[in-house]
Amino acid sequence: MSEMNGKAGDHLANERTFLAWIRTSISVIVFGFVVARFGITLREFLHLQGQGESESGLSLIMGVAFMGMGVFMALMALVRYRITLRRLESNEFKPARGVIVFLGILTAAFGLILAGYLLLTVTKL
């Protein structure tokens, strides 16, 4: 009976991990939408103020990139959940390595890009 409880706990942990990745991916998608929408809104505001055309292209590209990253994270979460489920059922569990490192590096890269964008836009003001 103890083995069954351990296995159930493993499956529940897999589900909690999946849901945490889904929450994170939703946050990244929403953040991307906000970045893209902010650029468009700022351009429209500056146009109404008569300050000429201001580009929102970079904000739009960055926002869509973050949204794409969030969708990618959700898909990777689903794949990882299914792989872990199959491995738990066959008692061949192996921890994730590559996908964790890849997503960590990708997230850090997006953070650096966003920081660079912020510095670029602040110096233009």
Residue frames as a rotation matrix with the C-alpha (Angstrom) as fourth column:
MET 1
0.566 0.825 0.000 0.00
0.825 -0.566 0.000 0.00
0.000 0.000 -1.000 0.00
SER 2
0.345 -0.520 -0.781 2.89
0.233 -0.759 0.608 2.37
-0.909 -0.392 -0.141 0.71
GLU 3
-0.695 -0.617 0.370 4.18
0.473 -0.004 0.881 1.95
-0.542 0.787 0.294 -2.86
MET 4
-0.088 0.761 0.643 0.77
0.962 -0.103 0.254 2.92
0.259 0.641 -0.723 -4.23
ASN 5
0.764 0.348 -0.544 0.67
0.534 -0.814 0.228 6.09
-0.363 -0.464 -0.808 -2.08
GLY 6
-0.138 -0.902 -0.408 4.19
0.190 -0.429 0.883 7.00
-0.972 0.045 0.231 -3.26
LYS 7
-0.693 -0.083 0.716 3.18
0.704 0.132 0.698 6.51
-0.153 0.988 -0.033 -6.87
ALA 8
0.404 0.889 0.217 0.05
0.896 -0.432 0.104 8.62
0.187 0.152 -0.970 -6.39
GLY 9
0.576 -0.269 -0.772 2.20
0.312 -0.801 0.511 11.32
-0.756 -0.535 -0.378 -4.80
ASP 10
-0.563 -0.817 0.126 4.56
0.374 -0.116 0.920 11.21
-0.737 0.565 0.371 -7.77
HIS 11
-0.373 0.511 0.774 1.65
0.899 -0.006 0.437 11.63
0.228 0.859 -0.458 -10.19
LEU 12
0.705 0.647 -0.290 0.22
0.705 -0.683 0.190 14.50
-0.076 -0.339 -0.938 -8.14
ALA 13
0.128 -0.757 -0.641 3.64
0.230 -0.606 0.762 16.18
-0.965 -0.245 0.097 -8.09
ASN 14
-0.713 -0.344 0.611 3.82
0.635 0.052 0.771 15.79
-0.297 0.937 0.182 -11.88
GLU 15
0.151 0.863 0.482 0.41
0.922 -0.299 0.247 17.48
0.357 0.407 -0.841 -12.20
ARG 16
0.711 0.065 -0.700 1.40
0.466 -0.789 0.400 20.32
-0.527 -0.610 -0.592 -9.85
THR 17
-0.354 -0.913 -0.202 4.57
0.310 -0.319 0.896 20.88
-0.882 0.254 0.396 -11.84
PHE 18
-0.527 0.251 0.812 2.60
0.843 0.039 0.536 20.92
0.103 0.967 -0.232 -15.09
LEU 19
0.557 0.829 0.043 0.15
0.807 -0.553 0.206 23.46
0.194 -0.080 -0.978 -13.67
ALA 20
0.383 -0.512 -0.769 3.01
0.337 -0.698 0.632 25.66
-0.860 -0.501 -0.095 -12.44
TRP 21
-0.710 -0.645 0.283 4.49
0.465 -0.126 0.876 25.67
-0.530 0.753 0.390 -15.95
ILE 22
-0.164 0.744 0.648 1.07
0.921 -0.119 0.370 26.52
0.353 0.657 -0.666 -17.39
ARG 23
0.731 0.399 -0.553 0.65
0.610 -0.747 0.266 29.44
-0.307 -0.532 -0.789 -14.96
THR 24
-0.106 -0.865 -0.491 4.11
0.246 -0.501 0.830 30.68
-0.964 -0.033 0.265 -15.90
SER 25
-0.732 -0.170 0.660 3.41
0.664 0.039 0.747 30.39
-0.152 0.985 0.085 -19.62
ILE 26
0.342 0.905 0.253 0.14
0.908 -0.387 0.159 32.30
0.242 0.176 -0.954 -19.20
SER 27
0.581 -0.195 -0.790 2.05
0.383 -0.791 0.477 35.05
-0.718 -0.580 -0.385 -17.37
VAL 28
-0.535 -0.844 -0.036 4.62
0.302 -0.231 0.925 35.26
-0.789 0.484 0.378 -20.18
ILE 29
-0.433 0.470 0.769 1.88
0.882 0.044 0.470 35.39
0.187 0.882 -0.433 -22.83
VAL 30
0.666 0.723 -0.184 0.02
0.746 -0.641 0.182 38.16
0.013 -0.259 -0.966 -20.98
PHE 31
0.220 -0.679 -0.700 3.27
0.278 -0.644 0.713 40.06
-0.935 -0.352 0.047 -20.43
GLY 32
-0.722 -0.489 0.490 3.99
0.563 -0.004 0.826 39.84
-0.402 0.872 0.278 -24.16
PHE 33
0.056 0.841 0.538 0.54
0.940 -0.226 0.255 41.17
0.336 0.491 -0.803 -24.94
VAL 34
0.733 0.200 -0.650 1.05
0.523 -0.777 0.351 44.09
-0.435 -0.597 -0.674 -22.56
VAL 35
-0.264 -0.910 -0.318 4.44
0.299 -0.391 0.870 44.94
-0.917 0.135 0.376 -24.09
ALA 36
-0.693 0.036 0.720 3.02
0.721 0.019 0.692 44.86
0.011 0.999 -0.039 -27.62
ARG 37
0.323 0.926 0.196 -0.10
0.888 -0.368 0.275 46.81
0.327 0.085 -0.941 -26.68
PHE 38
0.442 -0.234 -0.866 1.89
0.518 -0.722 0.460 49.41
-0.733 -0.651 -0.198 -24.73
GLY 39
-0.659 -0.752 0.025 3.98
0.415 -0.335 0.846 50.20
-0.627 0.568 0.533 -27.81
ILE 40
-0.461 0.585 0.667 0.89
0.779 -0.093 0.620 50.64
0.425 0.806 -0.413 -29.94
THR 41
0.579 0.719 -0.385 -0.82
0.813 -0.476 0.335 52.78
0.058 -0.507 -0.860 -27.29
LEU 42
0.069 -0.654 -0.754 2.27
0.471 -0.645 0.602 54.95
-0.880 -0.396 0.263 -26.84
ARG 43
-0.816 -0.358 0.455 2.52
0.550 -0.234 0.802 55.53
-0.180 0.904 0.388 -30.60
GLU 44
-0.040 0.896 0.442 -1.15
0.821 -0.223 0.525 56.56
0.569 0.384 -0.727 -30.76
PHE 45
0.598 0.222 -0.771 -0.75
0.722 -0.566 0.398 58.86
-0.348 -0.794 -0.498 -27.75
LEU 46
-0.348 -0.820 -0.454 2.30
0.413 -0.569 0.711 60.58
-0.842 0.060 0.537 -29.22
HIS 47
-0.703 0.171 0.690 0.50
0.677 -0.135 0.723 60.97
0.217 0.976 -0.021 -32.54
LEU 48
0.398 0.917 0.011 -2.45
0.833 -0.366 0.414 62.65
0.384 -0.156 -0.910 -30.79
GLN 49
0.476 -0.318 -0.820 0.01
0.530 -0.640 0.556 64.97
-0.702 -0.699 -0.135 -29.01
GLY 50
0.997 -0.062 -0.047 1.40
-0.073 -0.550 -0.832 65.98
0.026 0.833 -0.553 -32.40
GLN 51
0.357 -0.923 0.144 4.85
-0.597 -0.107 0.795 64.64
-0.718 -0.370 -0.589 -31.62
GLY 52
-0.113 -0.405 -0.907 5.14
-0.984 0.172 0.046 62.82
0.138 0.898 -0.418 -34.91
GLU 53
0.712 0.338 -0.615 5.39
-0.388 0.920 0.057 59.18
0.585 0.198 0.787 -35.63
SER 54
-0.104 -0.702 0.705 7.00
-0.971 0.226 0.082 57.08
-0.217 -0.676 -0.704 -32.98
GLU 55
-0.292 -0.065 -0.954 7.85
-0.576 0.809 0.121 53.51
0.764 0.584 -0.274 -33.82
SER 56
0.269 0.376 0.887 6.10
-0.903 0.418 0.097 50.74
-0.334 -0.827 0.452 -31.96
GLY 57
0.524 -0.053 -0.850 7.61
-0.597 0.690 -0.410 48.08
0.608 0.722 0.330 -34.18
LEU 58
-0.540 -0.813 -0.219 10.18
-0.358 0.457 -0.814 46.94
0.762 -0.361 -0.538 -31.64
SER 59
-0.589 0.418 0.692 7.59
-0.737 0.072 -0.672 46.73
-0.330 -0.906 0.265 -28.86
LEU 60
0.503 0.825 -0.258 5.32
-0.853 0.427 -0.299 44.74
-0.136 0.371 0.919 -31.14
ILE 61
0.221 -0.514 -0.829 8.11
-0.445 0.703 -0.555 42.35
0.868 0.491 -0.074 -32.12
MET 62
-0.802 -0.558 0.214 9.18
-0.413 0.259 -0.873 41.90
0.432 -0.788 -0.438 -28.50
GLY 63
-0.267 0.796 0.543 5.61
-0.868 0.045 -0.494 41.40
-0.418 -0.604 0.679 -27.34
VAL 64
0.663 0.499 -0.558 4.90
-0.718 0.635 -0.286 38.79
0.211 0.590 0.779 -30.00
ALA 65
-0.180 -0.815 -0.551 8.22
-0.376 0.575 -0.727 37.09
0.909 0.076 -0.410 -29.16
PHE 66
-0.812 -0.062 0.581 7.23
-0.583 0.143 -0.800 36.86
-0.034 -0.988 -0.152 -25.49
MET 67
0.234 0.960 0.156 3.83
-0.888 0.277 -0.367 35.52
-0.395 -0.052 0.917 -26.46
GLY 68
0.493 -0.141 -0.859 5.52
-0.565 0.699 -0.439 32.93
0.662 0.702 0.265 -28.67
MET 69
-0.636 -0.771 -0.041 7.80
-0.411 0.383 -0.827 31.98
0.653 -0.509 -0.560 -25.81
GLY 70
-0.481 0.541 0.689 4.79
-0.786 0.081 -0.612 31.54
-0.388 -0.837 0.387 -23.53
VAL 71
0.624 0.698 -0.352 3.04
-0.781 0.537 -0.319 29.30
-0.034 0.474 0.880 -26.06
PHE 72
0.089 -0.702 -0.706 6.27
-0.432 0.612 -0.663 27.31
0.897 0.364 -0.249 -26.48
MET 73
-0.784 -0.379 0.491 6.53
-0.582 0.173 -0.795 26.92
0.216 -0.909 -0.357 -22.69
ALA 74
0.053 0.891 0.451 2.94
-0.876 0.258 -0.408 25.64
-0.480 -0.374 0.794 -22.52
LEU 75
0.700 0.172 -0.693 3.62
-0.593 0.681 -0.430 23.09
0.398 0.712 0.579 -25.25
MET 76
-0.318 -0.892 -0.321 6.87
-0.384 0.431 -0.817 21.99
0.867 -0.137 -0.479 -23.58
ALA 77
-0.567 0.201 0.799 4.99
-0.805 0.070 -0.589 21.64
-0.174 -0.977 0.122 -20.28
LEU 78
0.549 0.836 0.018 2.48
-0.794 0.528 -0.303 19.34
-0.262 0.152 0.953 -21.95
VAL 79
0.459 -0.470 -0.754 5.21
-0.397 0.651 -0.647 17.26
0.795 0.596 0.112 -23.60
ARG 80
-0.608 -0.765 0.211 7.17
-0.493 0.156 -0.856 17.04
0.622 -0.625 -0.472 -20.35
TYR 81
-0.180 0.648 0.740 4.05
-0.924 0.147 -0.353 16.08
-0.337 -0.747 0.572 -18.40
ARG 82
0.779 0.522 -0.347 3.26
-0.621 0.715 -0.321 13.26
0.081 0.466 0.881 -20.82
ILE 83
0.108 -0.833 -0.543 6.87
-0.317 0.489 -0.813 11.98
0.942 0.260 -0.211 -20.81
THR 84
-0.710 -0.374 0.596 7.00
-0.650 0.023 -0.760 12.05
0.270 -0.927 -0.260 -17.01
LEU 85
0.222 0.886 0.407 3.62
-0.922 0.326 -0.207 10.33
-0.317 -0.330 0.889 -16.77
ARG 86
0.751 0.030 -0.660 4.76
-0.421 0.791 -0.443 7.54
0.509 0.611 0.606 -19.06
ARG 87
-0.248 -0.941 -0.228 8.06
-0.263 0.292 -0.920 7.14
0.932 -0.168 -0.320 -17.18
LEU 88
-0.507 0.137 0.851 6.36
-0.862 -0.044 -0.506 7.10
-0.032 -0.990 0.140 -13.77
GLU 89
0.569 0.816 0.106 3.97
-0.799 0.578 -0.164 4.40
-0.195 0.008 0.981 -14.95
SER 90
0.779 -0.331 -0.532 6.85
-0.059 0.807 -0.587 2.26
0.624 0.489 0.609 -16.22
ASN 91
0.895 -0.422 -0.146 9.11
0.188 0.060 0.980 3.00
-0.405 -0.905 0.133 -13.20
GLU 92
0.124 -0.865 0.487 11.76
0.992 0.094 -0.086 4.55
0.029 0.493 0.869 -15.48
PHE 93
0.937 0.319 -0.140 11.71
0.330 -0.942 0.062 8.13
-0.112 -0.105 -0.988 -14.23
LYS 94
-0.202 -0.965 0.170 14.54
0.976 -0.212 -0.046 10.40
0.081 0.156 0.984 -15.40
PRO 95
0.182 0.274 -0.944 14.73
0.499 -0.853 -0.151 14.04
-0.847 -0.443 -0.292 -14.36
ALA 96
0.867 0.144 0.476 14.51
0.485 -0.454 -0.747 16.76
0.109 0.879 -0.464 -16.98
ARG 97
0.016 -0.904 -0.426 17.84
0.667 -0.308 0.678 18.31
-0.744 -0.295 0.599 -17.82
GLY 98
-0.703 -0.421 0.573 17.99
0.708 -0.335 0.622 19.71
-0.070 0.843 0.533 -21.32
VAL 99
0.053 0.808 0.587 14.58
0.696 -0.452 0.558 21.38
0.716 0.379 -0.586 -21.40
ILE 100
0.723 0.176 -0.668 15.21
0.662 -0.454 0.596 23.03
-0.199 -0.873 -0.445 -18.02
VAL 101
-0.256 -0.905 -0.340 18.57
0.595 -0.425 0.682 24.43
-0.762 -0.028 0.647 -19.11
PHE 102
-0.634 0.042 0.772 17.16
0.732 -0.286 0.618 25.55
0.247 0.957 0.151 -22.47
LEU 103
0.399 0.878 0.264 14.17
0.683 -0.477 0.553 27.36
0.612 -0.041 -0.790 -20.94
GLY 104
0.541 -0.291 -0.789 16.39
0.653 -0.446 0.612 28.96
-0.531 -0.846 -0.051 -18.29
ILE 105
-0.585 -0.811 0.009 18.78
0.586 -0.415 0.695 30.31
-0.560 0.412 0.719 -20.92
LEU 106
-0.417 0.519 0.746 15.88
0.736 -0.290 0.612 31.44
0.534 0.804 -0.261 -23.13
THR 107
0.659 0.695 -0.289 14.23
0.718 -0.465 0.518 33.26
0.226 -0.549 -0.805 -20.22
ALA 108
0.176 -0.693 -0.699 17.51
0.581 -0.500 0.642 34.94
-0.794 -0.519 0.315 -19.25
ALA 109
-0.733 -0.446 0.513 18.04
0.665 -0.311 0.679 36.01
-0.144 0.839 0.525 -22.88
PHE 110
0.051 0.836 0.547 14.56
0.728 -0.406 0.553 37.54
0.684 0.370 -0.629 -23.07
GLY 111
0.694 0.147 -0.704 15.24
0.671 -0.486 0.560 39.35
-0.260 -0.862 -0.436 -19.79
LEU 112
-0.309 -0.895 -0.322 18.45
0.568 -0.445 0.693 40.81
-0.763 0.031 0.645 -21.19
ILE 113
-0.627 0.167 0.761 16.70
0.706 -0.293 0.645 41.84
0.331 0.941 0.066 -24.40
LEU 114
0.477 0.877 0.050 13.95
0.732 -0.428 0.529 43.53
0.486 -0.216 -0.847 -22.40
ALA 115
0.449 -0.404 -0.797 16.50
0.603 -0.521 0.604 45.33
-0.659 -0.752 0.010 -20.21
GLY 116
-0.665 -0.718 0.207 18.35
0.605 -0.355 0.713 46.49
-0.438 0.599 0.670 -23.33
TYR 117
-0.254 0.675 0.693 15.11
0.759 -0.305 0.575 47.71
0.600 0.672 -0.434 -24.86
LEU 118
0.702 0.510 -0.497 14.28
0.712 -0.494 0.500 49.62
0.010 -0.704 -0.710 -21.69
LEU 119
0.001 -0.802 -0.598 17.70
0.529 -0.507 0.681 51.27
-0.849 -0.316 0.424 -21.67
LEU 120
-0.724 -0.249 0.643 17.35
0.689 -0.228 0.688 52.11
-0.025 0.941 0.336 -25.38
THR 121
0.108 0.870 0.482 13.95
0.743 -0.392 0.542 53.74
0.660 0.300 -0.689 -24.94
VAL 122
0.642 0.081 -0.762 14.99
0.680 -0.518 0.519 55.68
-0.353 -0.852 -0.387 -21.83
THR 123
-0.376 -0.877 -0.300 17.97
0.554 -0.472 0.685 57.22
-0.743 0.091 0.663 -23.61
LYS 124
-0.600 0.213 0.771 15.70
0.719 -0.277 0.637 58.36
0.349 0.937 0.012 -26.48
LEU 125
0.435 0.882 -0.180 13.41
0.869 -0.360 0.340 60.33
0.235 -0.304 -0.923 -24.15
